[in-house]
Amino acid sequence: MFSYKSIKRISTIASIVSWILLLMIGVREQYLTDYNIAHAPFPSFVKGLILNIWIISSYFLIWLYFQPKERDFQGLLWQIFVVALLSTLLSMGVNLLLTWLRDELKYNLPFLYAIFFHIEFSLLMTLLISTFVTWKKLILFEQTQFTHYTWLAFEIFLGLTMLAHFIRIGTIDDVYFKIPIAFLILWILMISINVRWVPHLNFQQKVQGIFKLAFIMLAFSYFVASFRFYFYEQSLISDDLIKNLFPVTLFLFVFVYAVSAALFMLFSLPTSSVFEKKEQEISSFRDLSLAVRDGKQDTDVYKVLLHSSLKSIQADAGWIIDNEYNVKVIYGIEKEDILIVNQDLKEAEYNGSQPIKLNFQPYFRKENVNRNYRSIIALPIIVDTEVKSSLVLVKRLHNAIDSVMQSTVNTYVAQAGIALFNLDLLSNAVKNEVYKNSMQIAKQTQEALMPKKQEINENIEVYVTWEPAIVVGGDYYDMHRLNDNEVSFIIADVSGKGPKAAFNMAQMKGIYHSLAREEGIKPDEFFTKANAALTGCIQRDTFITATYLHINTELQKVDYARAGHCPTLYYSNETNEATFLDNRGLGLGIVRNNSYKKFIHNHEIHYQPGDIMILYTDGITEARSKNGVDEYGYDYMKAILEQNKNEPLKVIANKILMDVYNFMGKEAMDDDFTLLIIRL
């Protein structure tokens, strides 16, 4: 297949060579005829072949150069205008040169006429073919099936007319040419009504198009007048090139279509403003949608709405107010006038429930004479059934806003309401995504803070189960081995949710590992120091509840303290009974001074092998039943421990959790829960 450049190169060479051959043939025949030199006529078939090669190569060359942007109708007309202008100027130059030579030489030289005729013939045919290519693009714009086949048949007919060049050149005077001319004109008229591209032009473009088409028609008229000279020159025999069905048909078509398009533009001028207004409305709707897509703010939507509404009804000024009459966007008006109009709306009891239209007659009330704006309309901007703001438009003349204008602005306002609603949805979606990401980070932080190993002492059995909720809470547990006989445990619950809770957990973990390493530190002393450390770290609206255990396996003793946390459940193997160690204590961060030590107390118990201690968070005890009223509480957990005291710790934990799930009626808790079971 030939490339784009190859076709252009071949077409250029073929066009130049074939035209030179036509020129040489014409000058030769004219010269031999002028000097009565006997010669055989040049073969019609060869001359017709050269003529057709020139026409076809010129067509392809022009078609390749005339490739405007899609829907660039002005660009197409401009191209033809330029070609017509250049062709006309060159033709005028040729005619002036011919006139000067004739006046200087004082006698006619027919072979010189032949040279100039071929030049003008090439100029006219270039203009005709260029116009034909352009008209084709315009006719086939938004083509129907009928238009497609009608045009295809016309192109085939033009191709057939070129076959006549092989038989005889100069057939315009023959009888068989004059018979179908009426049918041909009707066919061209039928094709010329395809002007679907004209309504896409605005008023200014149509005016420019009319002038361009008028000049193109004048250019064709000029060429008709110019060629009349050659027709009247009896000694000229080369004019047979123009006396053929192909150029005549081509001329009729391009001229008739130019007239048709110009008339259609002329008659559609009065309706241009209507179409432009509709196009402007569509463009405004698109701008409102783009304001959402581009992630803009409410103010950007308001600006598009105000600008579109002002242009639509040609209002003199406008602004947008919220429900408290605070101005959000303004255009073309002073603040003093806004205050006056806003007062008018208040006196008319405008509350945003319905649009309101006010008119002030200057002839019946004296106070209206000096009023700057006498036509006022206010329309509520409703976003998801809620009045968010109002659009106010004003005109200087009274009764200048009719129902059609109001309906148009209503459409804009409704579209703006949808755009604002979508903008809110988009904003909420972004916030939700940020929230989800922060929750994921908090969850990962929480998981990283939990200890990975639970084997801390060979004389103590430990089992922990922990489950974060969808909304990350502040549950935290940890353990630390001081020596072969001493270990410490902590369970805590940080107030709040999300990243804030996870951050406070990290602080609590750091404080625990710092203080737990101190030799001989008691639980109450641990909490006193921890409270002092946390006072400068956590916000005032944050507190932490915790329980701290210090276990000495050699002495079989547990020292513990509770800082506002859930009471520890303790099962005594000796008494075969489970009880809650309900000692008092205040949460960390509630009292932020040295008096905190008054609210925390150290306790100790001596245990027997097989005793069990359960530390837990309020996610278990505060789990709610199906009705959402009752809480799980403490008694169920106590009963399960007493009934399953000899079971493995994992079994005890699973039975407690299954009982909680059955109580809730679902297998997911609303809060974090932690269950730390120790068998001493």
C-alpha positions in Angstrom: 0.0 0.0 0.0 1.1 3.5 -0.8 1.9 5.8 2.1 0.4 9.3 2.6 3.6 10.9 1.4 3.9 8.6 -1.6 0.4 9.4 -2.8 1.1 13.1 -2.4 4.4 12.9 -4.3 2.9 10.8 -7.1 -0.1 13.1 -7.4 2.0 16.2 -7.6 4.3 14.7 -10.3 1.4 13.4 -12.3 -0.5 16.7 -12.1 2.4 18.8 -13.3 3.5 16.4 -16.1 0.0 15.9 -17.4 -0.7 19.7 -17.5 2.5 20.3 -19.3 1.6 17.7 -21.9 -1.9 19.2 -22.3 -0.2 22.6 -22.8 2.2 21.2 -25.4 -0.6 19.4 -27.3 -2.8 22.5 -27.3 0.0 24.9 -28.4 1.1 22.5 -31.1 -2.3 22.1 -32.6 -3.0 25.8 -32.4 0.4 26.6 -34.1 -0.1 24.1 -36.9 -3.6 25.4 -37.5 -2.6 29.0 -37.6 0.1 28.4 -40.2 -2.1 26.0 -42.2 0.4 23.2 -41.8 -1.1 19.9 -42.8 -1.2 17.5 -39.8 -3.1 14.6 -38.5 -5.5 15.3 -35.6 -4.1 14.4 -32.2 -5.7 11.1 -31.0 -8.7 11.9 -28.9 -8.1 8.9 -26.7 -4.6 10.0 -25.8 -5.6 13.6 -25.2 -8.6 12.4 -23.1 -6.3 10.1 -21.1 -3.9 12.9 -20.3 -6.8 15.2 -19.3 -8.3 12.6 -17.0 -4.9 11.9 -15.4 -4.6 15.6 -14.7 -8.1 15.8 -13.2 -7.6 12.7 -11.0 -4.1 13.6 -9.8 -5.3 17.1 -9.0 -8.3 15.7 -7.1 -6.1 13.4 -4.9 -3.6 16.2 -4.3 -6.3 18.7 -3.2 -8.0 16.0 -1.1 -4.8 15.2 0.7 -4.1 18.9 1.5 -7.7 19.7 2.6 -7.8 17.8 5.9 -9.3 20.2 8.5 -10.2 19.4 12.0 -13.5 17.7 12.7 -16.5 20.1 12.6 -14.2 22.9 11.5 -16.7 24.3 9.0 -15.1 27.8 9.2 -11.8 26.3 8.3 -13.2 24.6 5.2 -14.9 27.7 4.0 -11.7 29.7 4.7 -9.7 27.3 2.6 -12.0 27.7 -0.4 -12.1 31.4 0.1 -8.3 31.6 -0.1 -8.2 29.3 -3.2 -10.9 31.4 -4.9 -9.0 34.6 -4.0 -5.7 33.3 -5.3 -7.2 31.8 -8.4 -9.0 35.1 -9.2 -6.0 37.2 -8.6 -3.8 35.0 -10.8 -6.4 34.9 -13.5 -6.6 38.7 -13.5 -2.9 38.9 -13.8 -3.0 36.6 -16.8 -5.7 38.7 -18.4 -3.8 41.9 -17.8 -0.6 40.4 -19.2 -2.5 39.1 -22.3 -4.1 42.5 -22.8 -0.7 44.3 -22.6 0.9 41.8 -25.0 -1.9 42.2 -27.5 -1.7 46.0 -27.3 2.1 46.0 -27.7 2.3 43.4 -30.5 -0.7 45.1 -32.4 -1.9 41.8 -33.7 -3.4 38.5 -32.4 -1.3 35.4 -31.7 -3.7 32.5 -31.3 -1.0 30.1 -30.0 -0.2 32.7 -27.3 -3.9 32.7 -26.4 -3.7 28.9 -26.2 -0.9 29.2 -23.5 -3.0 31.7 -21.4 -6.1 29.6 -21.9 -4.4 26.5 -20.5 -3.2 28.6 -17.5 -6.7 29.9 -16.8 -8.2 26.5 -17.4 -5.9 25.0 -14.7 -6.9 27.8 -12.3 -10.6 27.3 -12.8 -10.4 23.5 -12.5 -8.2 23.8 -9.4 -10.9 26.0 -7.9 -13.7 23.7 -9.0 -12.0 20.5 -7.7 -11.1 22.2 -4.4 -14.7 23.4 -3.9 -16.0 20.0 -4.9 -13.8 18.3 -2.2 -15.0 20.8 0.4 -18.7 20.6 -0.5 -18.4 16.8 -0.3 -17.2 17.0 3.3 -20.0 19.4 4.2 -22.7 17.4 2.4 -21.7 14.1 4.1 -21.7 15.7 7.6 -24.3 13.8 9.6 -25.3 11.9 6.5 -28.4 9.8 6.2 -28.5 6.6 4.1 -30.4 8.5 1.4 -27.8 11.2 1.3 -25.0 8.7 1.2 -26.3 6.8 -1.8 -27.5 9.9 -3.6 -24.0 11.4 -3.3 -22.3 8.1 -4.3 -24.5 8.0 -7.5 -23.5 11.6 -8.3 -19.8 10.8 -7.9 -20.3 7.7 -10.2 -22.0 10.0 -12.8 -19.1 12.4 -12.7 -16.7 9.5 -13.2 -18.8 8.4 -16.2 -18.6 11.9 -17.7 -14.9 11.6 -17.7 -15.2 8.6 -20.0 -16.5 10.9 -22.7 -13.0 12.5 -22.9 -11.7 9.2 -24.5 -14.3 9.5 -27.3 -14.4 13.2 -28.1 -13.3 16.4 -26.3 -15.7 19.3 -26.8 -19.2 17.8 -26.5 -21.1 20.7 -25.0 -22.7 21.7 -28.3 -23.8 18.1 -29.0 -27.5 17.2 -28.8 -26.9 14.3 -26.4 -25.5 16.8 -23.9 -28.5 19.1 -23.9 -31.1 16.3 -23.4 -30.2 15.3 -19.7 -29.3 18.8 -18.6 -32.7 19.4 -16.9 -32.5 16.1 -15.1 -28.9 17.0 -14.0 -29.9 20.3 -12.5 -32.7 18.6 -10.5 -30.3 16.1 -9.2 -27.8 18.8 -8.1 -30.7 20.7 -6.4 -31.6 17.6 -4.5 -28.1 17.1 -3.3 -27.7 20.8 -2.4 -30.3 20.7 0.3 -28.0 18.8 2.5 -26.8 21.6 4.7 -26.9 19.9 8.2 -23.7 21.7 9.1 -25.1 25.2 8.9 -27.1 25.0 12.2 -23.9 24.3 14.0 -22.6 27.8 13.2 -23.4 30.8 15.5 -24.6 34.1 14.3 -21.1 35.6 13.7 -19.9 32.5 11.8 -23.0 32.5 9.6 -22.4 36.1 8.6 -18.8 35.4 7.8 -19.8 32.3 5.9 -22.3 34.3 3.8 -19.6 36.8 2.8 -17.1 34.0 2.0 -19.7 32.1 -0.2 -20.7 35.4 -1.9 -17.0 35.9 -2.8 -16.7 32.3 -4.1 -19.8 32.8 -6.3 -18.3 36.1 -7.6 -15.1 34.3 -8.4 -16.9 31.7 -10.4 -18.9 34.5 -12.2 -15.6 36.2 -13.0 -14.2 33.0 -14.6 -17.4 32.6 -16.7 -16.9 36.2 -18.0 -13.2 35.5 -18.5 -13.7 32.4 -20.6 -16.3 34.2 -22.8 -13.3 35.9 -24.4 -11.8 32.6 -25.5 -15.2 31.3 -26.7 -15.5 34.4 -29.0 -12.0 34.0 -30.4 -12.8 32.1 -33.5 -9.2 31.1 -34.3 -8.7 29.4 -30.9 -9.2 25.7 -31.0 -7.9 24.7 -27.5 -11.1 25.9 -25.7 -12.5 22.4 -26.3 -11.1 21.5 -22.9 -13.8 23.5 -21.1 -16.6 22.5 -23.4 -17.2 19.1 -21.8 -19.8 17.5 -19.6 -17.4 17.0 -16.6 -16.4 20.6 -16.0 -19.9 22.0 -16.8 -21.5 19.5 -14.3 -18.8 20.3 -11.7 -19.4 24.0 -12.2 -23.2 23.7 -11.9 -22.9 21.6 -8.7 -20.4 23.8 -6.8 -22.2 27.0 -7.8 -25.7 25.8 -6.9 -24.5 24.4 -3.6 -22.8 27.7 -2.7 -26.1 29.5 -3.5 -28.1 27.0 -1.4 -25.7 27.2 1.6 -25.6 31.0 1.5 -29.4 31.2 1.4 -29.9 28.8 4.2 -27.4 30.7 6.3 -29.2 34.0 5.5 -32.7 32.7 6.4 -31.4 31.0 9.6 -29.8 34.1 10.9 -32.9 35.2 12.9 -33.0 31.8 14.8 -29.3 31.7 15.5 -29.7 33.3 18.9 -32.1 30.6 19.9 -29.8 27.8 19.0 -26.9 29.6 20.6 -28.9 29.9 23.7 -29.6 26.2 23.8 -26.0 25.4 23.1 -25.0 27.7 25.9 -27.4 25.9 28.3 -25.9 22.6 27.3 -22.4 24.0 27.8 -23.4 25.4 31.2 -24.7 21.9 32.3 -21.4 20.5 31.2 -19.5 23.1 33.2 -21.5 22.3 36.3 -20.7 18.6 35.9 -17.0 19.3 35.2 -16.9 21.3 38.4 -17.7 18.1 40.3 -15.4 15.9 38.2 -12.4 18.2 38.7 -12.9 18.1 42.5 -13.8 21.8 42.9 -15.5 23.5 45.8 -19.1 24.7 46.3 -18.0 28.2 45.4 -16.8 27.0 41.9 -20.3 25.5 41.3 -21.9 28.7 42.4 -19.8 30.8 40.1 -20.7 28.6 37.1 -24.4 28.7 38.1 -24.4 32.5 38.5 -22.5 33.1 35.2 -24.8 30.7 33.2 -28.0 32.2 34.7 -26.9 35.8 34.0 -26.1 35.0 30.4 -29.3 33.0 29.9 -31.8 35.7 30.8 -29.4 38.6 30.2 -29.8 39.8 33.8 -28.0 42.9 34.9 -26.6 41.5 38.1 -26.8 38.5 40.4 -25.5 36.9 43.6 -26.0 33.8 45.7 -26.9 33.9 49.4 -27.1 31.3 52.1 -30.1 30.8 54.4 -28.9 33.7 56.6 -28.6 36.1 53.6 -24.8 36.0 53.7 -23.5 36.6 50.2 -21.4 33.8 48.8 -20.9 34.8 45.2 -21.5 38.2 43.6 -21.5 39.7 40.1 -22.2 43.2 38.7 -23.8 44.9 41.7 -22.8 47.1 44.7 -23.2 45.8 48.2 -25.6 48.6 49.0 -28.0 47.5 46.3 -27.7 43.9 47.6 -28.8 45.0 51.0 -31.9 46.7 49.5 -32.9 43.7 47.5 -32.3 41.3 50.4 -34.5 43.5 52.5 -37.2 43.3 49.8 -37.0 39.5 49.9 -37.3 39.5 53.7 -40.3 41.7 53.5 -41.8 39.4 50.9 -41.2 36.6 53.5 -39.0 34.6 51.2 -37.8 31.5 53.1 -36.4 29.4 50.3 -39.3 27.0 50.1 -40.5 28.3 46.7 -39.1 30.7 44.0 -40.3 34.3 44.3 -40.5 37.0 41.7 -40.8 40.7 42.5 -41.6 43.6 40.2 -41.6 47.3 41.2 -43.6 49.7 39.1 -41.9 53.1 38.9 -45.1 54.9 37.9 -47.4 54.2 40.8 -45.1 54.4 43.9 -42.8 57.3 44.4 -40.2 55.2 46.4 -39.7 53.0 43.3 -38.6 55.8 41.0 -35.0 55.9 42.2 -34.7 52.1 42.6 -31.8 50.7 40.5 -33.3 47.2 40.0 -37.1 46.7 39.5 -37.2 43.0 38.5 -36.1 40.5 41.0 -36.2 36.7 41.1 -34.9 34.4 43.8 -34.7 30.7 43.5 -33.7 28.1 46.2 -30.8 25.8 45.5 -31.9 22.5 46.9 -29.4 19.8 47.7 -30.9 16.4 48.7 -34.2 17.9 49.8 -32.5 20.6 51.9 -32.3 24.3 50.9 -28.6 25.1 50.9 -28.6 28.6 49.4 -30.5 30.8 46.9 -29.8 32.4 43.6 -30.9 36.0 43.2 -31.0 37.7 39.7 -32.1 41.3 39.0 -32.8 43.5 36.1 -33.1 47.3 35.9 -36.4 47.3 34.0 -39.6 46.3 35.7 -41.5 43.1 34.6 -38.4 42.0 32.7 -38.3 38.4 33.9 -41.0 36.2 32.3 -42.0 32.6 33.0 -39.8 31.2 30.2 -36.8 32.9 31.8 -37.7 31.6 35.2 -38.1 28.1 33.8 -34.7 28.3 32.2 -33.0 29.4 35.4 -34.9 26.7 37.3 -33.2 24.2 35.1 -29.8 25.6 35.9 -30.6 25.7 39.6 -31.8 22.1 39.6 -28.6 21.0 37.8 -26.5 23.0 40.3 -28.3 21.2 43.2 -27.4 17.9 41.6 -23.8 19.0 41.1 -23.5 20.2 44.7 -25.0 16.9 45.9 -22.5 14.9 43.9 -19.8 17.2 45.2 -20.8 16.4 48.8 -20.9 12.7 47.9 -17.4 13.0 46.4 -16.1 14.9 49.4 -17.6 12.3 51.8 -16.1 9.5 49.8 -12.7 11.1 50.1 -13.2 11.6 53.8 -14.3 8.0 54.2 -11.3 6.8 52.3 -9.0 8.8 54.5 -10.8 7.5 57.5 -10.5 3.9 56.3 -6.8 4.4 55.7 -6.3 5.9 59.2 -8.3 3.0 60.7 -6.1 0.6 58.9 -3.0 2.3 60.2 -4.4 2.3 63.7 -5.2 -1.4 63.4 -1.7 -2.2 62.2 -0.3 -0.1 65.0 -2.4 -1.9 67.5 -1.4 -5.3 66.3 2.3 -4.3 66.3 2.0 -3.2 70.0 0.6 -6.6 71.2 3.3 -9.1 72.5 4.0 -12.0 70.2 5.2 -14.5 72.8 3.0 -15.7 75.7 5.4 -18.2 77.3 6.9 -16.1 80.1 7.4 -18.5 83.1 7.4 -22.3 83.4 5.3 -22.2 86.5 2.6 -20.0 84.9 0.2 -20.9 82.1 -1.0 -18.0 80.0 -3.6 -17.8 77.2 -4.7 -14.5 75.5 -7.3 -13.9 72.9 -7.8 -10.4 71.4 -10.0 -9.1 68.6 -10.0 -5.5 67.3 -13.4 -4.1 66.3 -14.2 -2.5 62.9 -13.6 0.9 64.6 -10.2 0.4 66.3 -10.3 0.9 70.0 -7.6 1.2 72.6 -7.2 -2.3 74.1 -3.7 -3.2 75.2 -2.1 -6.0 77.1 1.5 -6.9 77.8 3.8 -9.0 80.0 7.3 -8.8 81.2 9.7 -11.3 82.8 11.8 -9.7 85.5 13.7 -12.8 86.6 13.1 -16.5 87.0 10.6 -16.0 89.7 9.0 -12.7 89.0 6.8 -11.6 86.1 4.4 -8.7 85.5 1.2 -8.4 83.5 -0.8 -5.3 82.4 -4.1 -4.9 80.6 -5.3 -1.5 79.6 -8.1 0.3 77.7 -7.4 3.7 76.2 -10.4 6.0 75.7 -11.2 7.0 72.2 -11.0 5.3 68.8 -8.8 5.2 65.8 -5.3 6.6 65.3 -5.5 8.7 68.4 -6.2 5.6 70.6 -3.4 3.7 68.8 -0.9 6.5 69.4 -1.8 6.6 73.1 -1.4 2.8 73.3 2.1 3.2 71.9 2.9 5.7 74.7 1.4 3.3 77.3 3.5 0.5 76.0 6.7 2.6 76.2 5.9 3.6 79.8 5.1 0.0 80.8 8.4 -1.4 79.5 10.3 1.5 81.1 8.8 1.2 84.6 8.3 -2.6 84.7 12.1 -3.0 84.5 12.6 -1.2 87.8 13.4 -3.7 90.5 10.9 -3.9 93.4 8.4 -1.5 91.9 4.9 -2.0 93.4 1.7 -1.8 91.3 0.6 1.4 93.1 4.0 3.0 92.6 3.9 1.9 88.9 0.6 3.6 88.3 1.7 6.8 90.1 4.7 7.1 87.9 2.8 6.1 84.8 0.2 8.8 85.5 2.9 11.4 85.9 4.5 10.4 82.6 1.2 10.3 80.7 0.1 13.7 82.0 2.4 15.4 79.6 1.6 13.1 76.7 -2.1 12.5 76.4 -4.8 15.2 75.8 -7.0 16.2 78.6 -10.1 14.5 77.2 -8.2 11.2 77.2 -7.7 8.7 80.0 -6.5 5.1 80.3 -7.9 2.4 82.6 -5.6 -0.5 83.5 -4.8 -3.4 85.8 -1.3 -4.3 86.8 -0.2 -7.6 88.3 3.2 -8.5 89.8 3.5 -12.2 90.4 6.2 -13.9 92.5 6.1 -17.7 91.8 8.6 -18.5 94.5 6.5 -16.7 97.2 3.2 -17.7 95.4 2.1 -14.1 95.8 0.3 -11.6 93.5 0.6 -7.9 94.0 -2.0 -6.0 92.0 -3.6 -2.6 91.6 -6.6 -1.4 89.5 -6.6 2.0 87.8 -10.3 2.3 87.0 -10.3 -1.0 85.0 -12.7 -3.9 85.0 -12.3 -5.9 88.2 -10.1 -9.1 87.8 -11.9 -12.4 88.0 -10.1 -14.7 90.4 -10.8 -18.4 90.9 -9.4 -19.9 94.2 -8.7 -23.6 94.0 -8.8 -23.7 97.8 -12.4 -22.4 98.2 -13.5 -23.7 94.8 -15.1 -20.3 94.1 -14.6 -17.4 91.7 -14.8 -13.8 92.9 -14.1 -10.4 91.4 -11.2 -8.4 93.0 -13.2 -5.3 93.2 -10.6 -3.0 94.7 -10.9 0.7 93.9 -8.6 2.9 91.7 -8.8 5.9 89.4 -7.9 5.8 85.7 -4.7 7.3 84.4 -4.9 10.9 83.2 -8.0 11.8 85.1 -6.1 13.5 88.0 -3.0 15.2 86.7 -1.0 16.1 89.8 0.7 14.5 92.7 -2.6 13.8 94.5 -3.2 10.9 92.1 -1.3 8.5 94.5 -4.2 8.9 97.0 -6.6 7.3 94.5 -4.5 4.2 93.8 -3.9 1.3 96.2 -1.7 -1.8 96.2 -3.3 -5.2 97.1 -1.8 -8.6 97.4 -3.1 -12.2 97.6 -1.4 -15.5 98.1 -2.4 -18.2 95.7 -2.4 -22.0 95.4 -1.3 -23.9 92.3 -4.2 -24.1 90.0 -5.7 -20.8 90.8 -6.9 -18.8 87.8 -7.0 -15.1 87.1 -8.9 -13.5 84.2 -8.1 -10.0 83.0 -10.4 -8.5 80.4 -11.6 -5.3 78.8 -15.1 -3.8 78.8 -15.7 -5.0 75.2 -16.9 -8.2 76.9 -18.9 -7.0 79.9 -20.5 -4.2 78.0 -21.6 -6.3 75.0 -25.3 -5.7 74.4 -28.1 -8.2 73.8 -30.2 -8.5 70.7 -32.6 -5.9 72.0 -29.8 -3.4 72.5 -30.7 -2.8 76.1 -29.2 -5.5 78.4 -25.4 -5.8 78.9 -23.5 -9.1 79.2 -22.1 -8.1 82.6 -20.0 -10.2 85.0 -22.1 -13.1 86.3 -22.1 -15.2 83.1 -18.3 -15.1 82.9 -18.0 -16.1 86.6 -20.3 -19.1 86.1 -18.4 -20.3 83.0 -15.1 -20.1 84.9 -16.5 -22.1 87.9 -18.0 -24.8 85.6 -14.8 -25.1 83.4 -12.0 -24.5 85.9 -10.2 -27.7 85.0 -10.4 -27.2 81.2 -7.5 -25.9 79.2 -7.3 -22.1 79.2 -8.1 -22.0 75.5 -11.4 -23.9 76.1 -12.4 -21.6 78.9 -11.7 -18.5 76.7 -13.7 -20.0 73.7 -16.7 -20.8 75.9 -16.7 -17.3 77.3 -16.6 -15.8 73.9 -19.3 -18.2 72.5 -21.5 -17.2 75.4 -21.0 -13.5 74.6 -21.8 -14.1 70.9 -25.0 -16.0 71.7 -26.0 -13.2 74.1 -25.4 -10.6 71.3 -27.0 -12.7 68.6 -24.0 -12.1 66.2 -20.4 -13.0 65.9 -18.9 -9.5 65.8 -18.4 -7.1 68.7 -18.9 -3.4 68.5 -15.8 -2.7 70.6 -12.4 -4.3 70.9 -12.2 -7.1 73.4 -9.2 -8.7 75.2 -9.3 -11.8 77.4 -6.1 -12.6 79.3 -6.3 -15.9 81.4 -3.5 -16.9 83.8 -3.3 -20.3 85.5 -1.0 -19.9 88.5 
